[in-house]
Amino acid sequence: MQHQQQPAWMNDIRQWREQKPDLSRLAEGQLISWLADLQARREQLDERERNRAEAVLLTLLAEKRLQRPGGATQAEEWIGRARRLDPDLRDAARLQVRICLQRMREELGVRDYPQLRETDNAVTKKKQLERLLTLLEEESRADWEREQLLQQAQEAARDAADREAEMTLAALLEWQRERTDMLQQLKEKADAYAASLQGLYYSSNLLAELQTDIRRLQEHEARRERLLQEEQQEDTPGESALADIDALIGLQEIKTRVKQLADFHRYQRLRSEQGWVMLDRPELHLVLTGNPGTGKTTLARLIARLYRELGLLESGHMVEVDRSHLVGAYVGQTEQRTMEAIQRAVGGVLFIDEAYSLKRADASGTDYGQVAIDTLVAAMTSGEYAGRFVVILAGYPEEMRHFLLANPGLRSRFPESGHFTLPDYTVEELLAIAEQVANRNDYALPPETKIALRQRIEREKVDETFGNARTVRNIVLDAIVAKGKRLGEKESLHMADFTILYPHDVEGEPDGGRTTSAAQALEALIGLREIKDELQKIRAYLHIQRRRLEKGLASVPIELHAVFAGNPGTGKSTVARLYAAILHETGYLKRGHLVSASRADLVAGYVGQTAAQTRRIIRQALGGVLFIDEAYALHAASENDFGREAISTLVEEMTRHRENLVVVLAGYPDEMNRLIASNPGLASRFKKYFYFPDYTPAELLAILEQHAAAADYRLQGEAREKLAAKLNELSAQGTLAGNARLVQNLVLEAIKQQALRLAAMPEEKLTADLLRDLAWEDFLPLWRE
């Protein structure tokens, strides 16, 4: 019974009891998860073995927690529990000693006791004495707790066979007992002095003795400092801005460049101290570009601090602004707002987020963004504020490049050496950031949660709108809130409930709440047998390729861009939407949405605008399917037609985004063939053709009944027979046009005709069946020309 169903990690714990593991390889979340699992298996383990295993985990957790700011309290609780469970565990004993000494170090410093002066009036004397007595009461309680802690630590040092620590703790214990006696004497004298205070009279002898005892108590603190001097640790990293920049996750190239920048300015300072002069001072202004959440604001704050530490700025504070803070609504307001921001930034940094929004491409004559730019350049260049503040511009890379090219005066103030592009974080870096956020809020992420979090990140990381660190932070914080809401009403909670985020906490809401799969919805469509079979093949192919990747096997790529050729109403848009959903369900597309566009959405009326407009539509479609209806309209006979620019941009962006975008071109068969043949780039990318045949009369009747049923209507028997006959007649004549759109319009118009017919009847005769049934007479007027 003892060792039945034991997890594999129990063997690791047994080994760790004898030989301490490398803590850097163990995540706090994993240790807490094992501890929770261990406690859940209480009945499966021998009590002694369970206690020893729990003590090892608690000791490792306590040591991990000590590495975090403010972690000593929790570490102390865990190590106390570990010592009670397994008094023979030497690692726990050593850590208890370390925690005690760290607590002693944190308390170092002379206590500020209330000053008792002979010159004070009677009221002040009483108030100061009351403060002293309250403080002495608090210190007496703290001294008792400190003595208990030192005794436990001394016993732990003895168990750990650490003779040096035992001697230090014995001396600290002696110091503590002396302090306790001194506090007691001081309290007795304070009480006696209080009794002597009668109106304006007091005992000057007691006051003098009291002042002497307070000085002696303060001097006694110095002895503790000497005892702990050898144990004193160096300050943790992060004292300087450079150290904090180096501690940031990722950004290796940026860190190197910032360090080089710091080295250059340090060299310049040393050179200046030697008497060498440099009249042409390099600009300190910077441009930080990158997508949302890549750390632009954080880096700017640290650079402001770095400039102060290097003596380049007086204070190193940062004033954050955007267009709304600088641009006014009337003449004169923009100059005033911009100058106010500059004045606040003197001695520090003026950080302008999304700086390109100052000059909009569609700006009217009443837009004062250019005024803000001109005012800023003037203040940077000359006048009382020149050289007294630094400007850091931030925003998207492409937009910032165009903005600076359009403003030569501003661009000249930002040399190329001061342009920093912050890359998107890798998934591994984002997971490290997520763990930082969780740890900062006293939660842990076990390995299985990191796997779920990785999948969530990959699902959301679609385009440049992905918030990088900001999105990951929100995911973790949302998971904490969701966990609290879910467990808030439970009465019995365990440690894991307060400290571990599980996979279901970070997975987020399920997609869309769809009750049927896209494959089922596709199969429910009328007709289109060949298209259904081909899409099911694609679905099966992607499913198996995904499973191959999970097993470590190679994956064979597949081209998924497609041409949907067919007449209007043959189901191209509907199938495109289901195609996007199938690609999402199989894990190929991250969002699986459909963006429909036509020539009017892609082509603009001026040179250069078409490419930007096409890219904007493509950006909306990333992670899904871009469906371009009547795509042949992009190909025109004229060489000057901007449709060609849209096609070239489309081909370029398809290459750039590869597996993050699927494009479907739709239209009449012959026109689509000419379009594909017109551009080699299209021909090489669109190899998958889906031909949508016209619906047969029987299929159209079935579609008509589907549409009616969806609106909670039905066809009477006579209506069904006569509609079938009419559709066959039109088909034989070659005049059956419109396909599904035709029957959809027939249903809508028939419902209106039915409403006219029934409105003339008495209310009491309107049964549910009458209100539901569509009769042939409701359709008959629709065939009359």
SULDA-V163462 format. One record per helix or strand of 2 or more residues. SS is the DSSP state (a for helix, b for strand). FROM is the first residue (numbers start at 0). TO is the last residue. If there is no record, write none. Layout:
# SULDA-V163462
ss: <SS SS>
from: <FROM FROM>
to: <TO TO>
This chain:
# SULDA-V163462
ss: <a a a a a a a a a a a a a b a b a a b a a b a a a b a b a a a b a a a b a b a a b a a b a a b a b a a a a b a>
from: <8 22 27 41 46 71 89 121 162 203 228 240 251 285 295 317 322 332 348 354 368 389 396 407 415 418 426 443 446 468 494 499 502 517 528 561 571 593 598 608 624 630 642 661 668 679 687 696 713 716 738 762 767 772 775>
to: <17 24 39 43 65 84 105 158 195 226 230 245 272 288 308 320 325 344 352 357 380 394 404 410 417 420 439 444 459 486 498 500 505 522 549 565 584 596 601 620 627 633 659 666 677 684 691 709 714 732 758 764 771 773 782>
